[in-house]
Amino acid sequence: MRVVIQRASKASVAINEQETRSIQKGLMILVGIENSDTDDDIKWLVNKIVNLRIFDDENGVMDRSVLDVDGEILVVSQFTLHARTKKGNRPSYVDAARPEVSIPVYKQFKERLSESLGKPVVSGEFGASMAVELVNDGPVTILIDTKDKK
């Protein structure tokens, strides 16, 4: 699994130009899923995300997690995070999992995040046309790939 985590003062996703889902202070997470992703990847990544100390404490030092600041999380699926760009100018997405694999992993990822956060996680809709808006606080952007955890 590969994620882009952005610290947000607010973020939203409009789905099929209709329904909008949003958060205030928290994390905006783009997630890409590969065929080789496992339950262990989900567990490890969820633990890493909710405990990642990227929010400022009273001294302006990034030493608080989304749990510490009672923040919210917005998750959006993004298969393009697994784009291969080494050859030619048209990205290849062969590393991204097909829907029959990625949808269950995406759902489990959201459920585990919600359990760990102690409140519902806001999300986009898998496979839908989405417009994402973000006010990146900092800016703070972190990339994590579960294949690099060891």
C-alpha positions as CSV (number, residue, x, y, z in Angstrom):
1,M,0.0,0.0,0.0
2,R,1.2,3.5,-0.8
3,V,-0.2,6.6,0.8
4,V,0.2,10.3,0.5
5,I,-0.7,11.9,3.9
6,Q,-1.3,15.6,4.0
7,R,-1.9,17.6,7.2
8,A,-5.1,19.6,6.5
9,S,-6.9,22.5,8.1
10,K,-9.8,21.4,5.9
11,A,-10.4,19.0,3.0
12,S,-13.3,17.8,1.0
13,V,-14.2,15.4,-1.8
14,A,-17.1,15.9,-4.3
15,I,-18.3,12.7,-5.8
16,N,-19.7,12.6,-9.3
17,E,-20.2,16.4,-9.1
18,Q,-22.8,15.9,-6.4
19,E,-22.3,14.8,-2.9
20,T,-19.5,16.5,-0.9
21,R,-17.9,15.0,2.1
22,S,-15.5,17.0,4.2
23,I,-13.3,17.3,7.3
24,Q,-11.8,20.1,9.3
25,K,-8.4,19.8,11.1
26,G,-6.9,16.4,10.4
27,L,-5.4,14.2,7.7
28,M,-6.2,13.9,4.0
29,I,-5.0,10.5,2.8
30,L,-4.7,9.3,-0.8
31,V,-4.3,5.5,-0.8
32,G,-3.1,3.2,-3.6
33,I,-3.4,-0.6,-3.3
34,E,-1.3,-3.3,-5.0
35,N,-2.1,-7.0,-5.5
36,S,0.5,-8.0,-3.0
37,D,-1.0,-5.9,-0.1
38,T,-1.9,-8.0,3.0
39,D,-3.8,-7.6,6.2
40,D,-0.4,-7.0,7.9
41,D,0.2,-4.0,5.6
42,I,-3.2,-2.6,6.6
43,K,-2.5,-3.0,10.3
44,W,1.0,-1.6,10.1
45,L,-0.1,1.4,8.0
46,V,-3.1,2.3,10.2
47,N,-0.9,2.2,13.3
48,K,1.7,4.4,11.6
49,I,-0.9,6.9,10.4
50,V,-2.8,7.4,13.7
51,N,0.4,7.7,15.7
52,L,2.4,9.9,13.2
53,R,3.4,13.0,15.1
54,I,2.9,15.8,12.5
55,F,0.7,18.2,14.4
56,D,2.2,21.1,16.4
57,D,2.4,21.1,20.2
58,E,2.1,24.3,22.3
59,N,5.7,25.1,21.4
60,G,5.2,24.8,17.7
61,V,7.0,21.5,17.4
62,M,5.5,18.6,15.4
63,D,5.0,16.3,18.3
64,R,1.2,15.4,18.3
65,S,-0.7,12.8,16.4
66,V,-4.1,13.0,14.8
67,L,-5.3,11.2,17.9
68,D,-3.7,13.8,20.2
69,V,-5.4,16.7,18.4
70,D,-8.8,14.9,18.1
71,G,-8.5,15.3,14.3
72,E,-10.5,13.9,11.5
73,I,-9.4,11.8,8.5
74,L,-10.5,11.9,4.8
75,V,-9.5,8.9,2.7
76,V,-9.6,8.8,-1.1
77,S,-8.6,5.8,-3.2
78,Q,-6.0,6.7,-5.9
79,F,-4.7,3.9,-8.1
80,T,-2.4,6.4,-9.9
81,L,-0.1,6.3,-6.9
82,H,1.3,3.1,-8.4
83,A,2.0,4.6,-11.8
84,R,5.2,3.4,-13.6
85,T,6.8,6.3,-15.4
86,K,10.3,4.9,-16.3
87,K,9.4,4.0,-19.9
88,G,7.8,6.4,-22.3
89,N,5.5,9.3,-21.4
90,R,2.3,7.3,-20.8
91,P,2.1,6.0,-17.2
92,S,1.5,2.3,-16.7
93,Y,-0.8,1.2,-13.9
94,V,0.0,-2.6,-13.9
95,D,1.1,-2.5,-10.3
96,A,-2.2,-1.1,-9.1
97,A,-4.6,-3.8,-7.9
98,R,-7.8,-4.5,-9.8
99,P,-11.1,-3.6,-8.2
100,E,-11.9,-7.2,-7.1
101,V,-8.7,-7.0,-4.9
102,S,-8.5,-3.3,-4.0
103,I,-12.1,-2.7,-3.0
104,P,-12.0,-5.1,0.0
105,V,-8.6,-3.9,1.1
106,Y,-9.8,-0.2,0.8
107,K,-12.9,-1.0,2.9
108,Q,-10.8,-2.8,5.5
109,F,-8.3,0.0,5.6
110,K,-11.1,2.6,6.3
111,E,-12.7,0.4,8.9
112,R,-9.4,-0.1,10.8
113,L,-8.6,3.6,10.6
114,S,-12.1,4.4,12.0
115,E,-11.6,1.9,14.9
116,S,-8.1,3.3,15.7
117,L,-9.3,6.9,15.4
118,G,-12.4,6.2,17.6
119,K,-14.7,8.0,15.1
120,P,-15.9,7.6,11.6
121,V,-13.5,8.2,8.7
122,V,-14.8,10.3,5.9
123,S,-14.1,8.9,2.4
124,G,-14.5,9.2,-1.3
125,E,-16.2,6.6,-3.3
126,F,-14.1,3.9,-4.9
127,G,-14.0,4.2,-8.7
128,A,-16.1,7.3,-8.8
129,S,-15.2,10.6,-10.5
130,M,-14.0,12.8,-7.6
131,A,-12.9,16.4,-7.1
132,V,-10.6,16.8,-4.1
133,E,-10.0,20.1,-2.3
134,L,-7.4,20.6,0.4
135,V,-6.0,23.3,2.5
136,N,-2.6,21.8,3.3
137,D,-1.6,23.0,6.7
138,G,2.1,23.7,6.8
139,P,2.4,22.5,4.1
140,V,3.0,19.0,5.5
141,T,3.0,16.0,3.1
142,I,4.3,12.6,4.0
143,L,4.7,9.6,1.7
144,I,4.6,6.1,3.1
145,D,4.9,2.8,1.3
146,T,4.3,-0.5,3.2
147,K,6.9,-2.1,1.0
148,D,9.5,0.1,2.7
149,K,8.6,-0.7,6.3
150,K,11.5,-3.1,6.9
